[in-house]
Each structure stands twice: as structure tokens, then as C-alpha cells.
Amino acid sequence: MKGVLCKAKRQSRVLLAVVLMICWVLPSDAQKISIERFKRVKKDLLNKTPLPVDKKQATLDLLTDEKGFTFKADGKIEVQPQEADGMVTILTPHKTKFLLVKHPDYGQLTWKVPGKGLRKKKHYQANLLTDKPGKEYKLSKQWVVFKVVPENAILYVDSTMSLIRNGMAQFNLPVGKHAYRVEAPFYEKYADTLELTDSTKLLVPVVLQSFYSYLTVRTPMSDGTIYLNGQPIGKGGATSGHLQAGSHRLQVMKGKTCYYDSVISVSRGEKKIVNLAMTDLHVIPTVAKQAITPVVEPVAQDTIKAQPESNVAAAVTEGSAKVTITAPDDTTEIWVNREPMAYGKWEGELALGYYKISTRKDGLESKPIELWVDDTLPKILDLRAPQASYGLLNIHCNVVGATVFLNDAKVGMTPCVLENLPDSKPCRIRLVSDGYKNAEAMVVPIGNDMVDVNLIMKRE
């Protein structure tokens, strides 16, 4: 009899254990909640930014589009959820073994944490799934991939800036419309909108148009000097620097003998190649190695940067305006469309049209300033001293809105791009922000290129 009673007790204990296991893993009603794909994470989706951790508690991100959940750690300690777009974040005590999850529409779940529980100073992630009859799931976020030419550019998506260094960038954005803009040195800005749906990832190709054109010339005469607009660019084969769209004079000279003389037309942003054969080269009567007058086509003012240079006396329409141009000092020469006009100061009339103004001194030429004379009102222009070359600095740091000083002069707020900096001349960059220690760096700009400057500011 005693053995029968012991056997009955053992059976009751087994039955109780089975009931407890069923209650442990199943929700309390037909509507279901489940937690899947639990893992520890250290960086964000793009594997770039380290995720935050708490020194005393564990951090758990539950990916879900639903709101209204309540949580209890180990079934007794209530945890306050932090709801965000597509995610609920909770901080749980160290070594939490299980969570009690409740929702007014989807019931209740007791979820046992895999492994040794949720540990402090660690960040975890899991999918919080819900299942309700008749519920239709809709994706709230979608991936968009940008493929950009040139490879190094700056991308703004909904006013958020990102640096592109390999021609590709990807973002997980809410479904709907978004504005974006792509910028790069020496290229035109491109702005547009995109629309994301919950059905498929979106690929956005962006090809920026260059401000400048290039001309490459190849000849079989290895010792022949190639002249473009009267200036030598190389022997045998050469590539020009930045060219404005329009017509340019191409010559091949050997000593004082000219073997080729022609006008080459280059369109905007074109990289033109001219291959000359021996049949193209023959002795031509002596000609001057001078620049020709590029052809100008009338255009709207908002496309002024693409226009070719015109002769000082040329006019797009009838009329002229009085123009006063002042150089930094009396020894600096003023040039208008590559023609010398005066030293120090020039006053005169320019026909209506497009001009490029620059200064020259000691073998250096300043960056040209574009002037569009579109009415007869007087124009006053102050020019800067000529510099050898120009570079750009892309300034950014871990603090947004820090004040940027260039050689002790305030020039902007982070992030920002500093332009027109002398090539190979060291610059001192200093960042200042309340609550942080100043950050400094000596940077050397590179001509016709952008140097990325990323400074870290530490709290005081």
C-alpha cells in the first residue's frame, strides 16, 4: 500500500511539471506572442557605430511595430519600455533569467532567456513577433542603396549627412517619400526625392556632372610640343587641366615649326580624346601660339558655371555696364578672360555677357571669379591675391554643431566643408563646444581635392 502511494505521488509530480512547462512556453490565450532570433550585438545594422550599453543593467532591443507592451523581469520586477520607430528597448537587472511580456491585444508570454541570462554592460537584440487572426503585416522600413559616381561624395538624406568613400551607401528608412542630395568637389549638386515601398529594396544610381571638361591629345611625334590655347601642356601625348566648355585652339610644334593647328570643340563635362596620325601632321606656315576666342552660347543665368570664356569685347546682347575691378595691391595684375587689363585697379565698360576675372602675380594666378554682366548697372568687384592651388577640408567630429576655427578665424559649425584653401600650406583646425575639451589638428590641404578631417571631442 505504501508503494502504491509513493508511485501516485511521483506521477502527480510529473504531471505538475508537464503543466508548468506548458504554461512556461505558451501564452495564456489563442493570440500569440513570440520572441525569436535572440543575439548579442555590438554595432548597428551597418556595422559602423557601437551600440550603447548600461553599466548596471542589460540592454535589450525588441524589434516590433506594435506598441503597448509591458514587461516584468523574472516575472516580478516591472521594466519601463522605451518605444521607438520599429523597436522597443528595455533595461533589465543583471542576470535576468526570464521575461513576462503582456499586451492587451495579443495576450501574455513567459520567455526564458537563452544561455546564462541578460548580463549588464551588454547589448542584446531579438524579434518580438505577434500573431492575431486577420492581422495583415506591413513593413514599416525598407532598405535603399545609393550607387554614386564619383566614389567620394557627400550624401544628405532628409537633412542627415553621410560621407561616401567607396561609391556605395545603404540606409534603412521608413516607408514613404524622402528627399536626398548628393555633392562632391568640382561636380554639380544633384537633388531629388525617392519613395520606398514595403515590397522591395530600392537602388538609386546617381551620376554627378562635372563642372569641367578635359582634352587628351596623342601624337606619333614624341618630341613635338602640344599647345592648348597657346600654353604648352606636354610632349608627344598630354592631358589638359580643367577646361571650360567651348572651342579651344590645339597646336603641335617642333621648335618653331608648326605641324598641326586646329580648333577643337569640347562640350560640358566631356573627356575628349584626340588621336593624331602621321598623316595629320605636316608643316604649316609660321603661326602665333596664342589662345583663340572660345565660342559663347547665350544661356540662362542659373547655368552660368557651364559657360565658356568669351572675349572682353564680345557681347551676348547689345549694351554694356561700367565695371570697377580692384586688386589687393598695385603690383597685382588684373586679367579678364585671360587678357591683361591693368595693375592694381581697372575701370571701364564691359559688354553684356559672361566673364572670368582673375589676378596674377609672381607667376601665380588666382582662382577665376565668374562675372555675369546681364544689365547696364555699375559693377564693383574686389579680387583676392593669387594663390598656387586650392584644396577643400571636410570637417566633422562626434559633436554636431561645434564651432570650427581655421587659423583662429571662425569659419562655421560641424560638419562643414572649407573651400579655397592654399595647396600644401598647413592649416590649424580647432573645434570648440560647451562641455567639451577643444580638439585641434594641423592639416595640409591638397590641391583640387578634399581632405577628410574627423576630430574626436572629449567631455570636460
PyMOL commands that set and color helices and strands:
alter all, ss='L'
color gray80, all
select helices_A, chain A and resi 2-25+278-280+301-306
alter helices_A, ss='H'
color red, helices_A
select strands_A, chain A and resi 32-40+57-63+70-73+77-79+82-84+87-93+98-103+107-112+123-131+141-149+153-157+160-164+168-174+176-183+190-196+202-207+214-218+225-228+231-235+237-239+246-254+257-266+271-275+320-326+333-336+339-343+345-351+353-361+364-365+369-373+379-382+390-397+403-406+409-413+416-422+427-432+439-443+450-455
alter strands_A, ss='S'
color yellow, strands_A
deselect
rebuild
show_as cartoon
